[in-house]
Amino acid sequence: MKPPKNVLIDRDGTIIVEKHYLHDPAQVQLVPGAGEALARLTAAGARLFVVTNQSGIGRGYYALENFQAVQERLAELLAPYGVAFEAVAHCPHAPQESCGCRKPAQGMWCDLRDRFGLDAAETAMIGDNASDVAFGLACGLADSVLVLTGHGGRFAQQLELPELASGWMRLEPGLEGRPTALAADLPAAVDCLLHPGKTAP
């Protein structure tokens, strides 16, 4: 296995601290170590993409402009680390709209794949939700890593994953609905992706 050339990353609860229907840029806070972790991916030559469900727009809780303001603040926080995203894909629909882009549906992947010439075998997904894992698996990505920040701890329990206090672990392949790896947070997930042949700490 080689480190991925492309990494799709959920935003809320993965890159930034989970806030309920976040729409205020003043509340944007990086997960500890997130800037440095993404910088390591960038230094390794990986292209970074955000893929995020934003049902708050479809539910009428906030406007597209609020989402964009939050994204601009995130870009400001990551700039000192030399980190920039190739693209930000978001689904603005509420669940009941049954769209084709809300994770775990593959719409955002198909769009990014076609626009940037992405290869699923060279792409990984990191997120804190079971829908992120299911998205990565449905798209046939090389890795689907669940982090325990945000909602990750709850979904790890629902998926009956092993307990993990720190670091990361590879999981048995082929188990339906389960991630390929479990990580304490984004920095640990990046360690996992950058050292695919290494034994977990």
C-alpha positions as CSV (number, residue, x, y, z in Angstrom):
1,M,0.0,0.0,0.0
2,K,1.1,3.6,-0.7
3,P,-0.1,6.8,0.9
4,P,-3.1,8.3,-0.9
5,K,-2.7,10.9,-3.6
6,N,-6.1,12.4,-2.7
7,V,-7.8,12.7,0.7
8,L,-11.5,13.6,1.1
9,I,-12.2,15.0,4.5
10,D,-15.4,15.7,6.4
11,R,-15.4,19.1,8.0
12,D,-17.5,19.4,11.2
13,G,-16.2,17.1,13.9
14,T,-13.2,16.1,11.8
15,I,-11.3,19.2,10.9
16,I,-13.1,21.6,13.2
17,V,-14.7,21.1,16.5
18,E,-18.3,20.0,16.2
19,K,-20.9,22.7,16.8
20,H,-24.6,22.1,16.4
21,Y,-25.5,23.4,12.9
22,L,-22.4,25.7,12.8
23,H,-23.1,28.9,10.9
24,D,-21.1,31.6,12.8
25,P,-17.5,31.9,11.5
26,A,-16.5,33.3,15.0
27,Q,-17.2,29.8,16.4
28,V,-14.8,27.9,14.0
29,Q,-12.2,26.1,16.0
30,L,-9.7,23.6,14.6
31,V,-9.5,20.2,16.2
32,P,-6.2,20.1,18.1
33,G,-3.3,19.3,15.7
34,A,-5.5,19.5,12.6
35,G,-3.4,22.2,10.9
36,E,-0.2,20.4,11.4
37,A,-1.8,17.1,10.3
38,L,-3.2,18.5,7.1
39,A,0.2,20.2,6.4
40,R,1.8,16.8,6.6
41,L,-0.6,15.4,4.0
42,T,0.2,18.4,1.8
43,A,3.9,17.9,2.2
44,A,3.5,14.3,1.2
45,G,1.9,15.5,-2.1
46,A,-1.7,14.6,-1.3
47,R,-4.5,16.8,-2.7
48,L,-7.1,17.7,-0.1
49,F,-10.9,18.0,-0.6
50,V,-13.6,18.8,1.8
51,V,-16.9,16.8,1.5
52,T,-19.6,17.9,3.9
53,N,-23.3,17.4,4.4
54,Q,-24.9,20.8,5.3
55,S,-28.5,20.0,5.9
56,G,-28.8,23.1,7.9
57,I,-29.2,25.0,4.6
58,G,-32.0,22.7,3.4
59,R,-33.7,22.8,6.8
60,G,-33.6,26.7,6.7
61,Y,-31.4,27.0,9.8
62,Y,-28.8,29.1,7.9
63,A,-28.1,30.4,4.4
64,L,-25.5,29.4,1.9
65,E,-23.7,32.6,2.7
66,N,-23.3,31.5,6.3
67,F,-21.7,28.2,5.1
68,Q,-19.4,30.1,2.8
69,A,-18.4,32.5,5.7
70,V,-17.5,29.5,7.9
71,Q,-15.5,28.0,5.1
72,E,-13.6,31.3,4.6
73,R,-12.7,31.4,8.3
74,L,-11.5,27.8,8.1
75,A,-9.3,28.7,5.2
76,E,-7.9,31.6,7.2
77,L,-7.1,29.3,10.2
78,L,-5.3,26.8,7.9
79,A,-3.3,29.3,5.8
80,P,-0.5,29.7,8.4
81,Y,0.1,25.9,8.0
82,G,0.4,26.2,4.2
83,V,-2.8,24.2,3.8
84,A,-5.4,24.9,1.1
85,F,-8.2,22.7,-0.3
86,E,-8.4,21.8,-3.9
87,A,-12.1,22.1,-3.7
88,V,-15.0,22.1,-1.2
89,A,-18.0,19.9,-2.0
90,H,-21.1,20.3,0.1
91,C,-24.6,18.9,0.0
92,P,-27.2,21.7,1.0
93,H,-30.2,19.4,1.1
94,A,-32.3,18.2,4.0
95,P,-32.5,14.4,4.3
96,Q,-36.1,14.2,3.2
97,E,-35.2,15.7,-0.2
98,S,-33.6,12.4,-1.2
99,C,-30.9,14.0,-3.3
100,G,-28.0,12.2,-4.9
101,C,-25.3,14.2,-3.1
102,R,-25.9,13.7,0.6
103,K,-23.4,11.3,2.0
104,P,-23.4,8.3,1.8
105,A,-24.8,8.9,-1.7
106,Q,-21.9,9.2,-4.2
107,G,-22.8,12.5,-5.8
108,M,-20.0,14.6,-4.3
109,W,-17.4,11.9,-5.1
110,C,-18.6,11.6,-8.7
111,D,-18.4,15.4,-9.2
112,L,-14.9,15.7,-7.7
113,R,-13.7,12.6,-9.6
114,D,-14.9,14.0,-12.9
115,R,-13.6,17.5,-12.3
116,F,-10.2,16.5,-10.9
117,G,-9.5,13.1,-12.5
118,L,-9.5,11.3,-9.2
119,D,-8.9,7.6,-9.0
120,A,-10.7,5.8,-6.2
121,A,-7.7,3.4,-5.7
122,E,-5.6,6.5,-4.9
123,T,-8.1,8.2,-2.6
124,A,-9.0,8.0,1.1
125,M,-11.9,9.3,3.2
126,I,-11.7,10.6,6.7
127,G,-14.8,11.5,8.8
128,D,-16.5,11.2,12.1
129,N,-19.8,9.8,10.9
130,A,-21.1,6.4,9.8
131,S,-22.2,8.2,6.6
132,D,-18.6,9.2,5.9
133,V,-17.5,5.6,6.2
134,A,-20.4,4.3,4.1
135,F,-19.6,7.0,1.5
136,G,-16.0,6.0,1.2
137,L,-17.0,2.3,1.0
138,A,-19.7,2.9,-1.6
139,C,-17.3,5.0,-3.7
140,G,-14.7,2.2,-3.6
141,L,-12.0,4.4,-2.0
142,A,-8.8,2.8,-0.8
143,D,-9.4,3.8,2.8
144,S,-12.3,5.0,4.9
145,V,-11.1,6.1,8.3
146,L,-13.4,6.9,11.2
147,V,-12.1,9.4,13.7
148,L,-13.4,9.5,17.3
149,T,-13.8,13.3,17.5
150,G,-17.2,14.9,16.8
151,H,-19.8,12.1,16.6
152,G,-17.2,9.4,15.9
153,G,-17.3,7.9,19.4
154,R,-21.0,7.3,19.2
155,F,-20.8,5.7,15.7
156,A,-17.8,3.6,16.7
157,Q,-20.0,2.1,19.4
158,Q,-22.9,1.6,17.0
159,L,-20.6,-0.2,14.6
160,E,-19.2,-2.3,17.5
161,L,-15.6,-1.3,16.8
162,P,-12.8,-2.0,19.2
163,E,-12.0,0.5,21.9
164,L,-9.3,2.9,21.1
165,A,-7.8,5.4,23.6
166,S,-5.2,7.0,21.3
167,G,-3.4,6.6,18.0
168,W,-5.0,4.4,15.3
169,M,-5.7,0.8,14.3
170,R,-6.3,-1.0,11.1
171,L,-9.5,-3.0,11.1
172,E,-10.2,-6.4,9.5
173,P,-11.1,-5.8,5.9
174,G,-14.4,-7.0,4.4
175,L,-16.7,-6.3,7.3
176,E,-19.8,-4.6,5.9
177,G,-20.3,-1.0,6.9
178,R,-17.1,-0.8,9.0
179,P,-14.2,1.6,8.3
180,T,-10.8,0.3,7.1
181,A,-9.2,2.1,10.1
182,L,-10.1,3.7,13.3
183,A,-8.3,6.8,14.6
184,A,-8.5,8.9,17.7
185,D,-8.5,12.2,15.8
186,L,-7.4,13.8,12.5
187,P,-3.7,13.7,13.3
188,A,-3.9,10.0,14.1
189,A,-5.8,9.4,10.9
190,V,-3.1,11.2,8.9
191,D,-0.4,9.0,10.6
192,C,-2.4,6.0,9.5
193,L,-2.6,7.1,5.9
194,L,1.0,8.2,5.6
195,H,2.4,5.0,7.0
196,P,0.1,2.3,5.5
197,G,2.6,-0.5,6.1
198,K,3.4,0.4,9.6
199,T,2.0,-1.4,12.7
200,A,-0.3,0.9,14.7
201,P,1.1,2.4,17.9
